[in-house]
Amino acid sequence: ATRAPAASRREASPQQLAERVKELEGAEKEAKKAQTKEQKQRQRELADAKKKIAKELQAASRMVQKGEREANRLTTKADQVEKQAEQTKAKAARQQQMVDESLGRIHAKRNGLESTLHEKMSVIGEAKGRLAHA
């Protein structure tokens, strides 16, 4: 930008200069107010964001704790079910052993009775044979 020659420029009076200085000072004061207002607004927004993050962090922490409690509960339940299944298997094995032992005794008794029966039949057969030859 080229400056106009000094003769063509108008000279400002001291009053005009004072008004212009006041005007500039007022504008500077308004700019500082606006800047301060913006800083305060940014600080409030930052504080709000921090509060929001803290709340979200607490909520996430509670969810993690809830999940851990649930996992512990399910682990305990699974352990109980597994223990119960083992007890049931052991009980079934004991019952099967008792049935096997009982069957063994019954078979032994039957075999003994069959043997006794064969012996008696043999004695009867011999007696009939003697009677028939007598």
Salt bridges, closest charged atoms under 4 A:
GLU23 OE1 - ARG20 NH1 2.81
GLU28 OE2 - LYS32 NZ 3.93
GLU38 OE1 - ARG42 NH2 3.99
GLU70 OE2 - ARG73 NH2 2.68
GLU114 OE2 - ARG110 NE 3.34
GLU126 OE1 - ARG130 NH2 3.58
